[in-house]
Amino acid sequence: MTFARDSRYDALSMALHWLSAALVLIALALIEMKGAFGKGGGRDLVKLLHYQAGALVVMVTVFRLGWCTVRRAPKASVAPGGVEEYVGRMVHWGLYAALLAVPVAGVVALLAAGKPTVLLGIDLPVWIDGGKAVAKRYKHYHESVANGMIALLVLHVGAALWHRYVRRDAVMQRMLPGG
């Protein structure tokens, strides 16, 4: 299948997309692994790595959003103004929102609990005077939005596969290196 160069994402957009995907999968895998360890040692390391992956997700997402203002996405290959285009846009913006909200809520939960937090070598001051109730609320928000993000990711991947194998159009190839 061949298509015009301007119908594909640029190399940096593709790299940031796949880096985001990898970081989210790493963060999810790490937090799921946490239960395999008892308190201390390995469990603390897994949580620390989860926090670092979340910080990287925020950094990459902010950079991606900035890049979106400079380098517009290629034209949609679905009918403009249709339900499919609308749902696709809503899922994408929902994912961007979740990529920011999930890690931020996690950090707020840690700080509200008074836990010293180091992200990418930077000690974050405990500036939130919230106590356990606020920490619990933000932890719940962190987990709930993360679950919503997982649902959006399933929709996103499902739609890409549907375009590739059912509609047999070039939507999925727009984001694949070498397409």
C-alpha positions in Angstrom: 0.0 0.0 0.0 1.5 3.3 -1.0 0.4 6.8 -0.1 1.6 10.4 -0.3 4.3 11.6 2.1 2.0 14.3 3.5 -0.5 11.6 4.6 2.1 10.2 7.1 3.2 11.5 10.4 6.8 12.9 10.5 9.6 10.8 12.1 9.6 12.8 15.3 5.9 12.4 15.8 6.2 8.7 15.3 9.1 8.4 17.7 7.3 10.4 20.4 4.1 8.3 19.9 6.0 5.0 20.3 8.1 6.3 23.1 4.8 7.3 24.9 3.4 3.9 24.3 6.5 2.2 25.7 6.6 4.4 28.8 2.9 3.8 29.5 3.4 0.0 29.2 6.5 0.2 31.4 4.6 2.2 34.0 1.7 -0.2 34.0 3.9 -3.3 34.1 5.9 -1.9 37.0 2.9 -1.1 39.1 1.4 -4.5 38.4 4.7 -6.1 39.5 4.6 -4.3 42.8 2.4 -7.0 44.3 5.0 -9.6 43.7 7.3 -8.0 46.4 7.0 -7.7 50.1 7.4 -4.3 51.8 10.8 -2.6 51.3 13.6 -3.5 48.9 12.2 -4.7 45.6 8.8 -3.2 46.1 10.2 0.2 46.8 12.5 0.0 43.7 9.5 -1.0 41.5 7.5 1.9 42.8 10.4 4.3 42.3 10.8 3.2 38.7 7.0 3.5 38.2 7.2 7.1 39.4 10.1 7.8 37.0 8.2 6.3 34.1 5.3 8.6 35.0 7.5 11.7 35.1 8.9 10.7 31.6 5.3 10.3 30.3 4.6 13.9 31.4 7.7 15.2 29.8 7.2 13.4 26.5 3.5 14.4 26.4 4.3 18.1 27.0 6.9 17.9 24.2 4.4 16.1 21.9 1.7 18.7 22.5 4.2 21.4 21.7 5.3 19.6 18.6 1.6 19.3 17.6 1.4 23.1 17.4 4.5 23.2 15.1 3.9 20.1 13.0 0.2 19.5 12.2 -1.1 15.9 11.9 -1.6 14.7 8.3 -5.0 15.0 6.8 -7.5 12.4 8.2 -8.2 9.5 6.0 -11.8 9.3 7.1 -14.7 11.4 6.0 -14.3 14.9 7.5 -16.9 15.9 9.9 -18.1 12.3 10.3 -18.7 10.4 13.5 -15.5 8.4 13.0 -13.4 11.5 12.8 -15.1 13.0 15.8 -14.6 9.8 18.0 -11.0 9.6 16.8 -10.3 13.2 17.9 -12.1 12.7 21.2 -10.1 9.5 22.0 -6.8 11.2 21.0 -7.5 14.3 23.2 -8.7 12.0 26.0 -5.5 10.1 25.8 -3.4 13.3 25.9 -5.4 14.5 29.0 -4.9 11.2 30.7 -1.2 11.1 29.9 -0.9 14.3 31.9 -3.6 13.8 34.6 -2.6 10.3 35.7 1.1 11.1 36.6 0.2 14.5 38.1 -2.5 13.0 40.3 0.0 10.3 41.4 2.5 12.9 42.4 -0.1 14.9 44.3 -1.1 11.8 46.2 2.5 11.1 47.2 3.1 14.7 48.3 -0.2 15.0 50.2 0.7 11.8 52.1 4.0 13.6 53.1 6.1 11.1 51.2 9.5 12.4 50.0 9.5 12.1 46.2 12.3 12.2 43.8 11.5 12.5 40.1 14.3 12.2 37.6 16.8 13.2 40.2 14.9 16.2 41.5 13.7 16.2 45.2 10.1 17.5 45.2 9.2 19.5 48.3 6.2 18.3 50.2 4.1 21.5 49.6 0.6 20.0 49.9 -0.9 20.0 53.4 -3.6 17.5 52.8 -2.9 14.4 54.9 -4.2 10.9 54.3 -7.7 12.0 53.2 -6.4 14.2 50.3 -3.7 11.6 49.4 -6.4 8.9 49.3 -8.6 11.0 47.1 -5.8 11.7 44.6 -4.6 8.1 44.6 -8.2 7.1 43.8 -8.3 9.7 41.0 -4.9 8.5 39.7 -6.1 4.9 39.5 -9.5 5.8 38.1 -8.1 8.0 35.3 -5.5 5.3 34.6 -8.3 2.8 34.2 -10.1 5.2 31.9 -6.8 5.7 29.9 -6.5 1.9 29.5 -10.0 1.8 28.0 -9.1 4.6 25.6 -5.9 2.8 24.7 -7.9 -0.3 23.9 -10.2 1.8 21.7 -7.2 3.4 20.0 -5.4 0.1 19.3 -8.7 -1.5 18.3 -9.5 1.3 15.8 -6.0 1.1 14.3 -6.4 -2.7 13.8 -9.9 -2.2 12.5 -8.6 0.3 9.9 -5.7 -2.0 8.9 -7.6 -5.4 8.7 -11.2 -4.6 8.2 -11.3 -1.3 6.2 -7.9 -2.0 4.7 -7.0 1.7 4.6 -3.8 3.5 5.5 -4.7 4.9 8.9 -2.5 2.6 10.9 0.5 2.9 8.5 0.5 6.7 9.0 2.1 6.1 12.4 4.3 3.1 11.5 8.0 3.8 10.8 8.7 2.7 7.3 4.9 2.5 6.8 
